[in-house]
Each structure stands twice: as C-alpha cells, then as structure tokens.
Amino acid sequence: MTDNEHKSVSAYSALGTARTEKVQLPEATFDGIINMPVMHQAVKAFMANQRQGNASTKIRKYVVGGNQKPWKQKGTGRARQGSTRAPHFVGGGTVFGPTPRPYDEYVPRQVRALAKRSALNARHNEGAIMVIDAFNYDAPKTAHLLGLVARLDVADKKVLILTDGVKQNVFLSGRNIPNVHVMPYVDASTYHILWSDVVLVEGGAIGTTLEPLANEKPAPVTKRARPVKEVEKAARKVAKRAAKTEAKSAVKAPVKKAAAKKTTKKEK
C-alpha cells in the first residue's frame, strides 16, 4: 500500500451514497503519529474539568451546637470532653472531609492539538473515519441522519459527526438519536474522538470540497425492532394492568349487590 493510498478514505454524500472517488486526508493532521501519554493527559484533564467540585462537609467549628461541656471535667469517672461536636461524637464534625474546590487541569494548546491529531490517527488506522461531502440541511430532519447511519451500517455504533463550523440544523437532526453526537470539527476534543466508534467528517472541515450528487434520494428509515426485554416488560405491564382491573371488578360486584339489597329492604 502506498503512502497516498494509506491517507485516502472513502467519501459519501450527506444521505449516505458512496462516491467513486477517494478523498486524500491532509498530511498535516493525519501524519500517522499516535502519542498515547499525551492522549491520556488530554482525556484525564477533560474529564477532570467536567467536575463541579461542590462536595462539602462540615468540620468541627461549623457544626451547630456543642458550645458547652457535656459533663464536668472531674468526678464522673468518664473521659473528659469539651464538646459534643468533636469528630468522635455522633453528629460531630468530619475530619479531613471534602470541601468545595476546583478540579481544573490545564493542558497547553500545542499538547491538546497533538492529542487530537493522535486520536484522529488512531481512528484512521482502524478504518473508522469517513468523509461526508457536505451537510446542507434546509431544516432539522432526523430522518436524514437516521438514513445516513443506516446506509453506512453504523447504526449500532457510537457515531461522532464533525461539521464544518456550526450547523444548527444538523445538530438538531442528530440530537434525538442515541449514540450520535454532532459538533463542529474545531470543537472536537480528544475525549470525543476516542469516545466514538466511527467519525464522520464533513469535507469542508478538513479542506476537501466535493460536488454534491444529483437526483439523490434519502434512504427509507425502517422502524427499529424492539429488544426482547422491552417486549417482555410491556407484556408484563399489560398483564398486571388486566389483573388489577379484574380484581377491582371482582371486589365491586359483591359491594354493588349488597348495596342493592340494602336499598330494597329500606323501600319495604
């Protein structure tokens, strides 16, 4: 395999139709270098930066009460105590407990860029990168993205779609699809790329322009079959509801009969 063939990937239309020509990936990004320590550092920092850091406990001085000695210093036979809010008392303060703090980790810009390139190269080596010519959606349409992932045979995988800039219609189209994440190419982090099983990159995001295919129709969206567990759960729910209704009817019948007899006796 030549170096050019190694850096070329399959191209598809926005509706999932395969194109005859291959797309050459930019050598500046897809240089074949995979730096594992840098990727680990970037992912670790990304996950740490998602933390709120608001876990909080009260140390001894912040617990209400305990302002006087629980018993006198001498004469009781018990150990001397100064407050019931000491850590060894029930309801006392916490020793070395967590307090609100930032968990932010800083990673230099060049290190982040190297980690992102390494993640893209790792996915490219797995054959998990596909180029889409352009996402030109006039309006949000979930069926279009569903048809795309169905035609590419990646409906059961985690799919990351990287667009050329912010495209609200594409984002709204994929927001309701499980395991599909849509975001601009420049905003994608190492974590997002490694999270996905397949990366769909818009051609314009990597400097590739492709002419749109003419007379192309979206793929029909087939209804996803429900898993066996979901069907069994729904059947149990229906059976339970039917049993409950039957039990209510069985209880109401004697009560109505007794009420009717009582009314008849009163009339006599």
N, C-alpha and C positions, 0 to 999 in steps of 0.2 A: 504493500500500500504506500503510495507516495505521500509526501507531506501535504500537498494540496487536497488529496482525497481524504486525508485524516481530518483536515479542518473544514470539510464540507458536510453539510447536513441537509436533510430533506426539508422541502418547503411545502406549505399548504396554504390554501385560501382561508379566509375567515369563516367559511362554512365547512371546512374540513376536506375539501377536494385536493388530492395530491397533485403537485405540479411536476412537470417533466424535468425541469432544470434543478440543479443543486445550488445551494447558497454557500458562498465562502464566508467563513466566520472571520472577524477581524483578528489579526495576529497579535495586536497589542493587548487584547483581553484573553484570547484563547491561545496562550503560549505553552500549554502543557505542564506548567509548574503547579504542583499541589503541595502546599505547605500546611501540614497537619497542626503543628503547635500554634501557628497564627490563627487558623480556623477555630481551634479550641478556645483561644484567648478572646476572639471576637464573639463567639456564641456565649461564652461564660459572662462576658460583660453585658451583652444584650439582655440575657435573662436576669442578671442582677439589676439592671436598670428598670426592669418592669416591676420591681418590688416597691410597695408603698412604704414599707419600713415604719408602720404605725403600731407595732406590737408594744404594749406598755404594761408595766406592773408597778405597784406602789412599794417603795421601800419604807422602812420603819417610820420615818418622820412624816410621811404623807398619809398614813392610816389614821382615820378619825378615832379619837378616844385615847385611853391609856395614859392620862395625864397625872395619875397618882399611883402610888404603890398599891399592889393588890392586897398585901398584908404587911404588917410591921416588920421591921428589919430583924428583930431578935425575939426569941421566946416561943415561936410557933413550931419549931422542930423542922420546918421546911426550908428549902434553899431560899436565899434572899432573891427577891425580884424587884425590879424597878418599874416595870410597865407590862401590861398585858398585850402590848403591841410589839413585843420582841419577836423575832422570827420563829422561835421555838414554841410560841403560843398559837393555838387555833385562832384564826382571824388576825394574826400578826402580819408584819411586813414580809416582803420577799427579799431574799438575799441574792444579789447578782442577777436579778431578773432582767428581761429585755426592756429597753427604753426606746422611744422613737429616735430613729437615726437614718441618715441617707445610706443607701447601698450602692450609690452610683460608682461606676468604674469608667475611667477614661481610657480610650484606645486612640492613639494617634491616627490622623486621617490616612496617611500612607499605609499604615498597618491594616486599617479597615479595608482599603482598596485591594491590598494584596490578598486578604482573606476572602473577599468577594470573588476575585479572579480565581483563586484556588477552588472555591466551591463550584463555580461555573465549569472549570476544567474537570472537576471530579464528575459532575453530571454529564459532561460531554463524553468523557471516557466510557461512561455507562450507556451511551446512546440515548440519553434521556432529554436531549434538547431538540426542539423542533421550532422552525421559523414560520411565523404566520405573516402573510403579505401585509395586511392592514385591517384594523378593526374600525370600520366606518359604519357605526350603527346610528341610524337616524333617531331611534328611540330605544329605551330599555326593552330587551326581548330575551327572556330566559331561555326560550325555545331554541334560539340561535346558538347559545353556548352549550346547551344540552346536546344539540345536534353535532356540534364541533367535537366535544369529548367522546360522543358515541362513534363518530366516524373515525376518530383517531384511536379508538379502542382503549381509552384510558379512563373510562367512567368509574372504574372500581379503584382508581389510584388517586393519590393526593396531587392535585394539579396546581401549579403556580403560573399565572398568566401575567407577563410583564409587558405593559403597553408603552408606546412612545409618548410620554407625557401623560397628563391627567385626562382620562376619558371617562366621564361620569356615566354615560350610557352603558359602557362595557362593565364598569364597576357594579352598577345596579342590576345588570343582567346576571352577574355571577354571584351576587350577594346571597341569594336564596338556594344556591346549590351546595350540598355538603361536600367537603374536601376540595373545594375550588376557591382559590384566593387570587384576587385581581389587584394589582398595584402598578404604579409607574416603575419603569426599569431603574431609574435613578434612586428610587426609594427602597429598592430591594436590599435586604441585608444578607449576611452570610447565613443567619439563622433561617430566614425564609427559604433560601435556595436549598439548604440541606434538609429542611422540613419536607420538601416536596419530593415526589417520585418522578414527576415529569415537569419540565419547564417549557412553556410555550412563549417564545419571544417574538414581539412584533418586529418586522423587518426594519422599520424606521428607527427603532431604538438602538440597533447595532450598525446603523449606516447602510442598510441594504434596502433598495427600492425595487418592488416587483409590480408589474402591471396586473390589475385585477382581472380575473377570468370573466368572460362574457357568458350571459344566459345561464348563470349558476343558480340552482335552487337549493334551499336548505334541506337537510336530511330530515325525514319524518321522525318525530320523537315518540318512541314507544314507551308505554307505561311500565314503570319498573315493577317487577314481580315482588310481592310482599314476602319477607322471610317467613319460614315455617313457624318460628317462635311467635311472631306477631299475629299470624293467623290463629294459632292455638290460644293465645292470650285473648283475642277478640271473641273466639268461640266460648271460652270460659266466662267471659264477661256477659255474653248474651244468655248463656245457660243460668248464670247466677241471677240475672235480672228476671228471667222467666220463673225461676223457683221462688223468688221473692214475691212476684205478683201472684203466683198460685197460692202461696202461704197466706197472703193478705186476703185473698178471696175465700179461702177455707175458714179463716177466722171471722170474716164479716158475715158469712151466711148464717151461722147459728145466732149471732148477735141480732141480725135483722129478724130472724124467726122469733126469737124471744121477745123482741120489741113489738112485733105484730100481735103475739099472744096477749101481751100486757095491755095493748090498746083495745083488743077485743073484749077482755074482761072488764075494763073500765066502762066500755059502752053498755055492757049488760047490766 
